[in-house]
Amino acid sequence: MLEFRNVSVSCQHMPILNDISLTFRDGEITTILGPNGCGKTTLVQCLNGASTVTAGQIFLNGQDFLKISPKERAREISLLPQVRTIIPAIPVKMLVEHGRFPYLGFSRRKSKEDTEIVNRAMEFTHISQYADQYVDTLSGGIRQRVFFAMVLAQDCDYIVLDEPTTYLDIRYQIEILQLVKKLNQEFGITIIMVLHDINQAIAYSDNVIGMKDGKVLVEGDPEEVITEESIRELYGIELGVTRVDGRKFVLAV
């Protein structure tokens, strides 16, 4: 179980996160929602050190997560960042192999197990046929699957995805989210995602967290907590919420 206990983050004395306490339950998909600049990315970056926690603690299965080394953290939680402005001009398989770096010694020599894990990650994400192609030559959707495979190659029980569907058309968005769901259902991986699409959050999440101004305003089962009132509180906009064939939808018109 991953726990944030009274976590705050400030930058140059400006508060970004304010006294965040959250529990991410094992084996579930949790999606973080909220307007731009509300602190979603800062929250997940506390896990890889890109955001420095200025107060509070983070615990993973009872262990003080912030006190273990970056290499040990990378063996526990794999994080795919939101912004990848520089696309590496290297073969696909080589990029996926980067996911094994937390396990390699000084020589960076891969074992048979490392190779098997990389191959399985590529098979799961359906990119094996692109193994020798250069990442920068691929379409956005396939490239995102390559980065996803690299995350899987870290072989962690917890995976964090910061806006994994950004800049993808609807086909590739659904493809990535279906892979996430399959990974969770078949292997019990705990998933934490940052998304902007509320309907996708409802469809693919066990829990949602709604943030605004560095605080948590909404938390719980999306069927229960996604309402017209909560949307108004989070985004300052009036949107209808309805059901079609028993499924909840937000009417973004």
One Martini backbone bead per residue (centre of mass of N, CA, C, O) as a GRO file, in nm:
protein
  253
    1MET     BB    1   0.096   0.036   0.022
    2LEU     BB    2   0.030   0.376  -0.063
    3GLU     BB    3   0.140   0.671   0.130
    4PHE     BB    4   0.022   0.994   0.207
    5ARG     BB    5   0.154   1.216   0.473
    6ASN     BB    6   0.129   1.536   0.483
    7VAL     BB    7   0.201   1.652   0.199
    8SER     BB    8   0.448   1.894   0.092
    9VAL     BB    9   0.510   2.152  -0.167
   10SER     BB   10   0.782   2.374  -0.246
   11CYS     BB   11   0.874   2.679  -0.444
   12GLN     BB   12   1.016   2.943  -0.346
   13HIS     BB   13   0.784   2.955  -0.111
   14MET     BB   14   0.575   2.812  -0.299
   15PRO     BB   15   0.288   2.651  -0.290
   16ILE     BB   16   0.172   2.330  -0.434
   17LEU     BB   17   0.140   2.146  -0.184
   18ASN     BB   18  -0.126   2.076   0.076
   19ASP     BB   19  -0.161   1.841   0.290
   20ILE     BB   20  -0.132   1.537   0.173
   21SER     BB   21  -0.373   1.262   0.204
   22LEU     BB   22  -0.313   0.923   0.085
   23THR     BB   23  -0.452   0.611  -0.058
   24PHE     BB   24  -0.312   0.336  -0.243
   25ARG     BB   25  -0.448   0.060  -0.349
   26ASP     BB   26  -0.399  -0.250  -0.409
   27GLY     BB   27  -0.493  -0.349  -0.735
   28GLU     BB   28  -0.551  -0.054  -0.844
   29ILE     BB   29  -0.711   0.215  -1.017
   30THR     BB   30  -0.583   0.549  -1.015
   31THR     BB   31  -0.719   0.876  -1.078
   32ILE     BB   32  -0.600   1.199  -1.163
   33LEU     BB   33  -0.765   1.507  -1.128
   34GLY     BB   34  -0.765   1.833  -1.290
   35PRO     BB   35  -0.656   2.124  -1.337
   36ASN     BB   36  -0.437   2.317  -1.447
   37GLY     BB   37  -0.199   2.353  -1.187
   38CYS     BB   38  -0.296   2.166  -0.925
   39GLY     BB   39  -0.057   1.911  -0.879
   40LYS     BB   40  -0.039   1.632  -1.018
   41THR     BB   41   0.260   1.606  -1.108
   42THR     BB   42   0.387   1.671  -0.839
   43LEU     BB   43   0.277   1.430  -0.689
   44VAL     BB   44   0.415   1.199  -0.863
   45GLN     BB   45   0.713   1.326  -0.842
   46CYS     BB   46   0.767   1.238  -0.545
   47LEU     BB   47   0.854   0.935  -0.638
   48ASN     BB   48   1.134   1.041  -0.817
   49GLY     BB   49   1.238   1.345  -0.712
   50ALA     BB   50   1.133   1.590  -0.893
   51SER     BB   51   0.985   1.633  -0.623
   52THR     BB   52   1.016   1.807  -0.319
   53VAL     BB   53   0.966   1.724  -0.002
   54THR     BB   54   0.884   1.957   0.274
   55ALA     BB   55   0.645   1.773   0.392
   56GLY     BB   56   0.621   1.477   0.521
   57GLN     BB   57   0.515   1.140   0.405
   58ILE     BB   58   0.618   0.826   0.244
   59PHE     BB   59   0.459   0.503   0.209
   60LEU     BB   60   0.573   0.156   0.148
   61ASN     BB   61   0.476  -0.093   0.313
   62GLY     BB   62   0.588   0.086   0.579
   63GLN     BB   63   0.804   0.236   0.418
   64ASP     BB   64   1.026   0.493   0.388
   65PHE     BB   65   1.054   0.610   0.073
   66LEU     BB   66   1.249   0.874   0.106
   67LYS     BB   67   1.501   0.686   0.236
   68ILE     BB   68   1.555   0.565  -0.026
   69SER     BB   69   1.701   0.498  -0.300
   70PRO     BB   70   1.659   0.556  -0.631
   71LYS     BB   71   1.707   0.260  -0.714
   72GLU     BB   72   1.500   0.137  -0.517
   73ARG     BB   73   1.255   0.291  -0.618
   74ALA     BB   74   1.275   0.172  -0.918
   75ARG     BB   75   1.192  -0.124  -0.802
   76GLU     BB   76   0.891  -0.028  -0.706
   77ILE     BB   77   0.854   0.237  -0.899
   78SER     BB   78   0.705   0.325  -1.207
   79LEU     BB   79   0.768   0.621  -1.420
   80LEU     BB   80   0.580   0.810  -1.659
   81PRO     BB   81   0.623   1.086  -1.800
   82GLN     BB   82   0.481   1.350  -1.968
   83VAL     BB   83   0.755   1.473  -2.079
   84ARG     BB   84   0.896   1.412  -2.425
   85THR     BB   85   1.087   1.613  -2.619
   86ILE     BB   86   1.312   1.387  -2.644
   87ILE     BB   87   1.366   1.161  -2.898
   88PRO     BB   88   1.525   0.881  -2.924
   89ALA     BB   89   1.791   0.763  -3.152
   90ILE     BB   90   1.689   0.449  -3.098
   91PRO     BB   91   1.622   0.147  -3.054
   92VAL     BB   92   1.358   0.003  -2.914
   93LYS     BB   93   1.497  -0.216  -2.739
   94MET     BB   94   1.695  -0.025  -2.599
   95LEU     BB   95   1.482   0.141  -2.450
   96VAL     BB   96   1.348  -0.089  -2.293
   97GLU     BB   97   1.616  -0.168  -2.140
   98HIS     BB   98   1.618   0.078  -1.945
   99GLY     BB   99   1.427  -0.066  -1.733
  100ARG     BB  100   1.686  -0.241  -1.610
  101PHE     BB  101   1.892  -0.049  -1.460
  102PRO     BB  102   1.817  -0.097  -1.147
  103TYR     BB  103   1.954  -0.410  -1.181
  104LEU     BB  104   2.228  -0.322  -1.265
  105GLY     BB  105   2.544  -0.313  -1.272
  106PHE     BB  106   2.833  -0.158  -1.356
  107SER     BB  107   2.843  -0.313  -1.644
  108ARG     BB  108   2.545  -0.347  -1.769
  109ARG     BB  109   2.486  -0.650  -1.769
  110LYS     BB  110   2.273  -0.874  -1.906
  111SER     BB  111   2.055  -1.109  -1.836
  112LYS     BB  112   1.837  -1.347  -1.909
  113GLU     BB  113   1.609  -1.218  -1.744
  114ASP     BB  114   1.618  -0.940  -1.867
  115THR     BB  115   1.550  -1.029  -2.157
  116GLU     BB  116   1.277  -1.162  -2.090
  117ILE     BB  117   1.137  -0.909  -1.980
  118VAL     BB  118   1.162  -0.737  -2.233
  119ASN     BB  119   1.010  -0.928  -2.424
  120ARG     BB  120   0.742  -0.928  -2.266
  121ALA     BB  121   0.688  -0.623  -2.285
  122MET     BB  122   0.675  -0.620  -2.598
  123GLU     BB  123   0.447  -0.823  -2.631
  124PHE     BB  124   0.227  -0.680  -2.460
  125THR     BB  125   0.260  -0.403  -2.654
  126HIS     BB  126   0.310  -0.475  -2.958
  127ILE     BB  127   0.654  -0.422  -3.049
  128SER     BB  128   0.844  -0.645  -3.168
  129GLN     BB  129   0.848  -0.550  -3.478
  130TYR     BB  130   1.023  -0.272  -3.374
  131ALA     BB  131   1.304  -0.334  -3.244
  132ASP     BB  132   1.500  -0.194  -3.489
  133GLN     BB  133   1.367   0.061  -3.469
  134TYR     BB  134   1.348   0.395  -3.444
  135VAL     BB  135   1.182   0.592  -3.228
  136ASP     BB  136   1.177   0.868  -3.409
  137THR     BB  137   1.002   0.705  -3.654
  138LEU     BB  138   0.748   0.688  -3.498
  139SER     BB  139   0.450   0.695  -3.402
  140GLY     BB  140   0.284   0.809  -3.132
  141GLY     BB  141   0.142   0.544  -3.047
  142ILE     BB  142   0.386   0.351  -3.063
  143ARG     BB  143   0.576   0.515  -2.885
  144GLN     BB  144   0.404   0.486  -2.628
  145ARG     BB  145   0.438   0.177  -2.613
  146VAL     BB  146   0.741   0.184  -2.570
  147PHE     BB  147   0.740   0.337  -2.302
  148PHE     BB  148   0.561   0.132  -2.161
  149ALA     BB  149   0.759  -0.104  -2.185
  150MET     BB  150   0.982   0.024  -2.016
  151VAL     BB  151   0.813   0.026  -1.758
  152LEU     BB  152   0.763  -0.283  -1.746
  153ALA     BB  153   1.074  -0.362  -1.728
  154GLN     BB  154   1.092  -0.283  -1.418
  155ASP     BB  155   0.909  -0.475  -1.254
  156CYS     BB  156   0.657  -0.348  -1.101
  157ASP     BB  157   0.380  -0.305  -0.873
  158TYR     BB  158   0.415   0.004  -0.956
  159ILE     BB  159   0.239   0.239  -1.172
  160VAL     BB  160   0.313   0.557  -1.330
  161LEU     BB  161   0.095   0.782  -1.529
  162ASP     BB  162   0.156   1.085  -1.706
  163GLU     BB  163  -0.039   1.137  -1.943
  164PRO     BB  164  -0.058   0.880  -2.167
  165THR     BB  165  -0.273   1.032  -2.394
  166THR     BB  166  -0.120   1.256  -2.495
  167TYR     BB  167  -0.151   1.336  -2.840
  168LEU     BB  168  -0.369   1.126  -2.893
  169ASP     BB  169  -0.577   0.955  -3.049
  170ILE     BB  170  -0.852   0.772  -2.975
  171ARG     BB  171  -0.736   0.499  -3.048
  172TYR     BB  172  -0.469   0.522  -2.871
  173GLN     BB  173  -0.600   0.579  -2.606
  174ILE     BB  174  -0.756   0.312  -2.580
  175GLU     BB  175  -0.515   0.124  -2.612
  176ILE     BB  176  -0.365   0.214  -2.355
  177LEU     BB  177  -0.601   0.167  -2.149
  178GLN     BB  178  -0.629  -0.137  -2.210
  179LEU     BB  179  -0.346  -0.213  -2.116
  180VAL     BB  180  -0.382  -0.117  -1.829
  181LYS     BB  181  -0.620  -0.302  -1.757
  182LYS     BB  182  -0.481  -0.570  -1.821
  183LEU     BB  183  -0.247  -0.541  -1.621
  184ASN     BB  184  -0.429  -0.529  -1.371
  185GLN     BB  185  -0.605  -0.793  -1.409
  186GLU     BB  186  -0.367  -1.012  -1.469
  187PHE     BB  187  -0.131  -0.886  -1.240
  188GLY     BB  188  -0.209  -0.665  -1.011
  189ILE     BB  189  -0.135  -0.386  -1.084
  190THR     BB  190  -0.062  -0.078  -0.964
  191ILE     BB  191  -0.239   0.219  -1.069
  192ILE     BB  192  -0.129   0.554  -1.165
  193MET     BB  193  -0.313   0.829  -1.301
  194VAL     BB  194  -0.307   1.099  -1.537
  195LEU     BB  195  -0.601   1.282  -1.632
  196HIS     BB  196  -0.852   1.469  -1.832
  197ASP     BB  197  -1.062   1.250  -1.891
  198ILE     BB  198  -1.344   1.176  -1.724
  199ASN     BB  199  -1.463   0.931  -1.878
  200GLN     BB  200  -1.206   0.760  -1.863
  201ALA     BB  201  -1.192   0.751  -1.558
  202ILE     BB  202  -1.456   0.602  -1.514
  203ALA     BB  203  -1.396   0.346  -1.703
  204TYR     BB  204  -1.075   0.280  -1.571
  205SER     BB  205  -1.155   0.320  -1.261
  206ASP     BB  206  -1.171   0.271  -0.909
  207ASN     BB  207  -1.038   0.556  -0.859
  208VAL     BB  208  -1.062   0.906  -0.762
  209ILE     BB  209  -0.879   1.223  -0.787
  210GLY     BB  210  -0.945   1.560  -0.688
  211MET     BB  211  -0.780   1.861  -0.786
  212LYS     BB  212  -0.707   2.188  -0.617
  213ASP     BB  213  -0.474   2.399  -0.528
  214GLY     BB  214  -0.303   2.152  -0.386
  215LYS     BB  215  -0.573   1.985  -0.333
  216VAL     BB  216  -0.809   1.762  -0.200
  217LEU     BB  217  -1.163   1.728  -0.296
  218VAL     BB  218  -1.166   1.433  -0.431
  219GLU     BB  219  -1.264   1.089  -0.323
  220GLY     BB  220  -1.326   0.783  -0.508
  221ASP     BB  221  -1.576   0.650  -0.657
  222PRO     BB  222  -1.675   0.755  -0.963
  223GLU     BB  223  -1.983   0.687  -0.929
  224GLU     BB  224  -1.998   0.887  -0.671
  225VAL     BB  225  -1.797   1.161  -0.721
  226ILE     BB  226  -1.909   1.210  -1.007
  227THR     BB  227  -2.043   1.530  -1.038
  228GLU     BB  228  -2.171   1.832  -1.090
  229GLU     BB  229  -2.050   1.948  -0.828
  230SER     BB  230  -1.753   1.848  -0.853
  231ILE     BB  231  -1.697   1.984  -1.124
  232ARG     BB  232  -1.750   2.270  -1.030
  233GLU     BB  233  -1.530   2.269  -0.806
  234LEU     BB  234  -1.283   2.196  -0.991
  235TYR     BB  235  -1.355   2.378  -1.282
  236GLY     BB  236  -1.587   2.600  -1.301
  237ILE     BB  237  -1.822   2.414  -1.444
  238GLU     BB  238  -2.106   2.329  -1.639
  239LEU     BB  239  -2.197   1.980  -1.623
  240GLY     BB  240  -2.337   1.703  -1.728
  241VAL     BB  241  -2.485   1.403  -1.575
  242THR     BB  242  -2.518   1.068  -1.696
  243ARG     BB  243  -2.692   0.778  -1.840
  244VAL     BB  244  -2.582   0.482  -2.034
  245ASP     BB  245  -2.656   0.175  -1.983
  246GLY     BB  246  -2.557   0.243  -1.667
  247ARG     BB  247  -2.350   0.460  -1.754
  248LYS     BB  248  -2.139   0.709  -1.680
  249PHE     BB  249  -2.160   1.058  -1.796
  250VAL     BB  250  -2.004   1.338  -1.937
  251LEU     BB  251  -2.124   1.645  -2.074
  252ALA     BB  252  -1.903   1.804  -2.308
  253VAL     BB  253  -2.120   2.085  -2.409
   0.00000   0.00000   0.00000
